[in-house]
Amino acid sequence: MTQTLMIQGTASDAGKSTVVAGLCRLLYRRGIRVVPFKPQNMALNSAVTADGGEIGRAQAVQAQAAGLEPHTDMNPVLLKPSSDMGAQVIIHGKALAQMQAQDYHHYKRTAMAAVLASHARLCEQYEVVMVEGAGSPAEVNLREGDIANMGFAEAVDCPVLLVADIDKGGVFAQLVGTLALLSESERSRIGGFIINRFRGDIALLQPGLDWLEQKTGKPVLGVLPYLHDLHLEAEDAVPQDHSRADRDTSASLRVVVPVLPRISNHTDLDPLRLHPALDLHLVGTGETPPPADLIILPGSKNVRADLQWLRDNGWEETLRRHLRYGGKVIGICGGYQMLGEAIHDPLGLEGSPGSSEGLGWLALETTLHEEKRLTRVSGQLLLEDAPVEGYEIHMGVSRGAALESPLVQLAGTTDGAISGDNQVLGSYLHGLFDRPEAAGALLRWAGLAGAEGLDYAALREREIDRLADMMEAQLDMGRLLGLVRGENS
């Protein structure tokens, strides 16, 4: 029988995604057919699956850890916020509708049917379904109709491990308080605790662990140390620490990226953020952009609103001055659309119907359509005939003279555009920097002589293995495998 094990957290960013990725790799190493699953995800970082749908980026990372290609059943419900009150609802990989928060709350019973259907299909194919919860099960205002945490666990009758982040402080209050807010049946399915991101002498923590086990009657399955510089692609949060000890400042290219309010797929930037010869700065609201050799406009879930944010925060003049002094600009997906002459949203897909004047550095206009393009692509970067691969996730169709000077040659078509003065380029491809050959070509175009791209695929594998090695050393694997086998649950 397939066993389902769920990892829930005391809060967002407690480490659920990371723990699930590590557990997937640990079981995969043991020859166990394990598959990741997240019933409901809210994130603007997504990935295109083998079956042509869209899921959260974290589940794609977990699939890699399990030795699998991403599939829409791994994340049947994905919510992509387009405003503070509304989101695009994606079911089984396909965009269903824009919904306000209250409308989605009423829709959750229908969404639960999609969740259970996906879970059932995975149970037919795999030995273990490793489930990631969302946020915290103690959010009492969201308990009714819950499909993301205990509502799902109760529906499929699976054990749960609870993860808490000690780095935030108050770890014992996190765990005991969460248990106190659960129902009796929900508390009974908690099989133990995992404490994440510990720094210091474990001997000083041990009295607290003993108290916790005595107080709750639940075992601590392990204390995971803080892994410095661990890189797993983020579920949603924009990285805050951009410094790297191994950076070669004497040969660095200065890269600046505006953090748009609805920035999406910012994981496109990871191969640059981790590159030792690059000095990358993410610049948010109210921050002054530092001098740059290259400015990158990233993807956006609300292109016209984020374009207005750029203007309101002085970026249009910053970009104009940057180009006047010979700087380079790259636009990816929504950022590419912003570089054109106009963006039209006649159906109001991302807000009020209407049009916005673009930044005007590429001779093209974009119109948003209901049908979203979701596809994996590969081809040649025309800058240096370098191989490139990635995926497209966008609702816009771009047309104009700029497309006569494309950036990428794909099978039977082209993508992107390069300006006549060779200072501005844009592309719909997410993952533009993932292949070292393409990244190197783009960095040399931007002014870093002799640049080589980071082997990002190899780095991701090393980091997953590093995580799994640490978890195997720190977790009570006997108890963990007992839960996986359906024992003591």
Secondary structure as UniProt FT lines:
FT   STRAND          3..9
FT   TURN            12..13
FT   HELIX           16..29
FT   TURN            30..31
FT   STRAND          34..37
FT   STRAND          40..42
FT   STRAND          46..48
FT   TURN            50..51
FT   STRAND          54..56
FT   HELIX           57..65
FT   TURN            66..67
FT   HELIX           72..74
FT   STRAND          77..81
FT   STRAND          86..91
FT   TURN            92..93
FT   STRAND          94..100
FT   HELIX           101..125
FT   STRAND          128..132
FT   TURN            137..138
FT   HELIX           140..142
FT   TURN            144..145
FT   HELIX           150..156
FT   STRAND          160..165
FT   HELIX           166..168
FT   HELIX           171..180
FT   HELIX           184..188
FT   STRAND          190..198
FT   HELIX           202..216
FT   STRAND          220..225
FT   TURN            228..229
FT   TURN            245..246
FT   HELIX           249..251
FT   STRAND          253..258
FT   TURN            261..262
FT   STRAND          263..264
FT   HELIX           266..269
FT   HELIX           270..273
FT   TURN            276..277
FT   STRAND          278..283
FT   TURN            285..286
FT   STRAND          294..297
FT   STRAND          299..300
FT   HELIX           303..312
FT   TURN            313..314
FT   HELIX           315..324
FT   TURN            325..326
FT   STRAND          328..332
FT   HELIX           334..338
FT   STRAND          342..345
FT   TURN            346..347
FT   STRAND          354..357
FT   STRAND          365..381
FT   TURN            382..385
FT   STRAND          386..399
FT   HELIX           401..404
FT   STRAND          408..410
FT   TURN            411..412
FT   STRAND          413..415
FT   STRAND          417..418
FT   TURN            420..421
FT   STRAND          424..427
FT   TURN            431..434
FT   HELIX           436..446
FT   TURN            449..450
FT   HELIX           456..474
FT   HELIX           477..484
FT   TURN            485..488
//
